[in-house]
């Protein structure tokens, strides 16, 4: 097919940097195969169901600039963490750099070293032909972090991954393995300056009885584009609390793909999307309940202002053998402007008969009665509206174990 300017820029980045990208012969072959698929099929359009509300081929713009090739790794600097006393892993333009993680029970291997050694080839696997994020990131990824938390280790020090993108194109991957009985809290921040393009793919594996709290915070410049994907595997009796916070950016897409494949596993996903002027934010989740006696909850709150546009696609699939599944999903949106737009597409595919599953979506403006109540007590309209918006989002944050905002 004939490539457009964005697709051609991706191909040119790969061809200009492929000899410098980390990996042995097998990794290099996988990278090339991923880029060949992009060349053959192009980026997905609205005709691809998975991308119906986000036409990546026309909306992705800021891909100019060469992918990083190692020159910035030593320059990574840390910023103030969200949680006090956090251990920090600094990432600059896709390159892992400075780290203050020196914790018993936690080991870290740089993704670049694992790719060179040929021990991380499977991290370049994609979820399917329409996995544009996996294809782009797998072909262009420069570095990552392979983090392992030892069995039964209770890590009380939060770990914050600070992923800073200062311009150009930057692509990073993390693989986090939390072994049986271990627990950890992690904050992952993506900070993109204007005109930057970045992608981030995470693989998070929880062993039996493991407990993880993971907070993903994206702070993007008005002209930046960022694509993210989190792939999760839950062990027996494991518990994952995932908070997704998106603010700013020209184009943002975050995918969460979860395999609930062991009994007793529990998943709690919460998200807040702040949609400002001329932004497009897409959160797409896919949950597979494949065994009996598992639970999941998804709650997203969206605040759309000016001409902000947003998307929530949430799919829950319950396998025929997955009896006693309890899966619930809710998407609530505040539209604060006539020009704002939000599309919600919740889906349930239930093939078992002894389950409790539900989904719901609401779209509304601020309640006039609530505004009147506050203004009648001496609060001006601007502050009254601000208080109501804050209360709308605060419910999800207040229930976190750690006060990070």
N, C-alpha and C positions, 0 to 999 in steps of 0.2 A: 504494500500500500504506500501511497505518497505521504511522507511525514510532514507534519506542520512544524512551525518554528520551535515550539517547545520540545517536541519529540526529537527533532534534529539536534537541539542543544544537548539533550541527554546523551544521545549517541556520540556526539563530538566530545563531551566530557569523558565518557568511558574510553573512547579510542585514544584520547590524549593522555590518559592517566593509567591505563590498564597495566602497564609494565611496572608502575610504582605501587599499585594496590597490593596489600598484603595477601599472601596465600601461596600454597604449594601448587603443583601442576593440576591436581584435582580441583582445588578451589578456583583456580584461574579458569578452568574449563566450565565450572558451574556459573561463574560470573558471566562468561561469554554467552552461555546458553540463555541466561536470563535476559541479557540485553538483546539477543537475537529475537526473543519473543516480543519485546517491545517494538523492535524494528518491523516485525512481521504483522503484529496486530494493532499497534498504536496504543495510546492510552484509552481507558474506557470512557464511553459517552453515556448519555441518558438511556441508550438502548440496552445497556447492560443493567440488569435488574438491581444488582448489588450497588450500582452507582447511579441509580435513577434520579436522585435529587442533587447529585453533585457531578456535573459534567466535567470530569478531570481534564479532558482533552482541551477544552476551551477555557477553563477557569485557572488552571495552573499556569502561572506567568513568570515567576521570578527564579528561573533556573539558570540564568546566565552566570558565568564565573566558573572557574575551574574547581573541581573537587579538590579537597586538601590532600596533600601527599606527604605529610609528616613534618613539615617545617614548623608547625605551631605547637607540637606536643609539649615542649618544655616551657612554653609561655603561659600555660593555663593558670589563671589566678582565681582564688576563691572569692565569693561574695558572702555577705552576712547570711547565715543559715536561718531558716524559718523557726527551727526549734533549737533552743539553747543547748550548748555542749554536744552538738552533732559532730560526728566524724564525717569528713567531706571527701568526695571524689570529684575532682575538677576535670571537665571535658571542654576543650576549646576547639571549635570548628571540626567536630567529629573525632578529635584526637584525645585519648586519655592522657592526663598529665599528672599534676600534683595530687597526692592522696594523703590524708591524715588518718586513714583507717589502720589502726594497730590494735586489734581486738582479738582476744583469745576466742577461738571458735569460728573466726571469719577468715577465709582465704580469698585472695583476689589474683586472677591471672589476666593480663591485658589480652583483649580479643585479637589484637594484631599478632601477638606472639603465638596464640592458639591457632590462628589461621596459617601462619608460617609453618608451624609444626604439624599441620594436618590433623589436628585433634578437634576441630570445630566445623567440619564441613556441613554437618546436619543443620547448623544454624542458618544456612542459606536456603533451606527448604522453603517452599511457598505453599499457601493453602489451596491454590487452584489457578486456573488460567486467568481469572479476573482479579487476582491478587496483585494489583498495581503497586501497592506499597512494598510488598515483599520483593517484587521484581526490581523496582528502582533501588531499594536499599541494598538488596543482595548483590546487585551488580556494582554499586558504587561505594559500599561501606568501607571506611578506612580503618576503623578501630572499634573497640568495645571493651566490656568488662565481664569476665566470667567470675561470678561471686558464689562462693559455697559457704553455707552456714552449717556447722557440724551438728550431728545428731544430738538432741537434748540440750543444746546450747541456748540459754535464755539471754539474748543480747539486749541489754537495757539501754545502751547508747544508740540513739538514732543514727542512721547512715543517710546522708544527703548526697545525691548525685546531681552536680550542677553542670548542666549541658548548655554552654554558651555558644551562640552562633553569631559572629560579628559581620557576616556578609558572605557572598558567594554561595557555594553549595557544600553542605556538610551532612554526613550520613554515619550513624552510630548504631551499635547493637549491644544489648546486654543479655546475658544468660544468668539467671539467679536460681540456685538450687538450695532450698531450705529442707534439710534432711529431717527424718522422723523425730517428732517431739521437740523440735527447735522453735524459737519464736524471735521475731525481729520487726522493727518499725523502720520504714524507708520512705524518704521524700525524694522525688525526682522532679527537678525543675528544668524546664526548657525555656531559655530566654533568647529570642531571635530579634536582632536589630532589623530595621527597615531594609527591604530589598533582599533579604536573605531567604534561602530555600534549604530546608532540612528535613531529614526523615529519621525516625527512631523506631526500631523493632525490639521488643522485649520478649524473652521467654522466661516464664516464672513457673517453677516446679515446686510444689509442696508435698513433702513426704507425709506419711501417716501421722496424724496428730499434730502436725505443724500448725503454727498460728502466725499470720503475717498481716500487718497493717501497711498498706502501700498508698502513698499520696502522690498523685501526678498533677503537677501545676505547670501550666503553659502560659508564659507571659510574652506575647508577641508584639512586634512593631506593626504599625498600620499597613505596611506594604509587604510583610513577610508571609511566606507560605510554609506550612509544616504538616507533614504526614506522619501519623503514629500508629503503631499496632502493638497490642499486648496479647500474647498467647499464654494461656494459663492451663496447668494440669493440677488437679486436686487429688491428694491422697486420702486414704480412709480416715475419717474423723478429723480432717483438716479444716481450717477456718481462715478465710481470706476476706479482709475488709479493704475495698478499693475505693478511693476517692479521686474523682477526675475533676479538675478545675481548669476551665479554658477562659482566657481573657485576651481579647484583641486579635490581630492578625488579619490579613487579606483573605487567606484560605487556610482552614484548619480541618483536618479529618483525623479522628481518633477511633480506631477499631479495637474492640475487646472480644476475644474469642476464647471461650472457656470450655474445657472438657471436664465435666463432673462425672468421673469414671469410677469412683470408689464410694462405698456406702458411708453414711454419716457425715459427708462433706457439706460445708456450709459456705455460701458466697453472699456477700453484701456489697453491692456496687451503688455508689452515690455519685452524683455529678451536678456541677453548677456551671452553666455556660453564660457568660456575659457577652452580649452581642452588640457592638457599637456600630458606628456609621460605616457602611460599605464593607462589612465583614461577612464571611460565610463560614459557619462552623457546623461540622457534621460529626455526630457521634453514632457509631454503628456497633451494636453488640450482638453476639451470637452465642447462646448457651446451649450446650448439649447435655441433657440429663440422661445418662446411659445405664444407670443402675438404680436399685431400690434405695429408698430412705435417704434422699438428699434434699437440700433446701437452697433456695436462692431468692434474693430480693434485689430489685433495681428501682432506684428512685432518682429522677433527674428533675432539676429546676432550671428553667431558662428565662433569662431577662433580655428582651430584645428592644433596643432603642434606635431611634432615627431610622436609617435604612438597613439595619442589621438583618441578616437572614440566617436561619438555623435549621438543622435537620436532626431528628432522632429516629433511628431505625433499630428496633429491638426485637430479636427473634429468640424464642424459647422452643426447643424441640425436646419432647419427652419420648424416649424409646419405648417400644412395647413391653420390655421387661422392667422398666423403671417405675414400678408401683410405689405408692407412698411418697411420691414427689410432691413437694410444696414449693411452687415457683410463682412469684408475683412481680409485677412490673408497673411503674407509674411514671408518667411524664407530664409535668405541670409547667405552663408557660405564661409569663407576663408579657403582653405586647404593649409597650409604652408609646407607640407611635403608629400612625396610620400607614406609614411606609414600611414598617417592620414586617417580617414574614417568618413563620415557623411551620415546618412540616413534621408531623409525627406519624410514624408507621410501626405500631406494635403488632407483633405476630406471635401466634401460638400454634404449634404443630404437636398435637397430643395423640399418641398412639397407645396409651395405657388408660385403664378405666378407673383405677383407684388412686386419684390424684386430687390435689387442690391447686389450681392454676388460675391466675387472674391478670388482667391488664387494664389500664385506663389512661386516658389522656385528656387534659383540660387546657383551654386557652382563654385568657381573660385579661382585662385591664384592672387597675387598682379599684377596689370597692369605694364608691363615693361616700357611703355611710361611714367607712373607716376614716376617710379623709376629713369628713365633717366633724367626726368625734375629736380628732386631734386638733383641728383648727379652732374648734370651739373652746379648747383649753389653752389658747394663746400661742400655738405653734403655727408658724407661717406655712404656706402651701408647699414651698420647695422642700423644707425640712420634714414636713409631714409625709410627703411622697418618698423622700429618702429613707425615713424610718420604716415605712411599710415595705419598701423594696428590700431593705436589709433584713427585716423579719421574715420575709418570704424565703430568703436563702439561708438564714441563720439556723433554722431547724435542723438542716442536714449536718451543719458543721458542729453544732453544740453536742451532738451525740458521739463525736469522735473521742477515742480514749485520750488523745493528746491534743491540747489546745494549741493549734498552729497558726491561727489567723486572728 
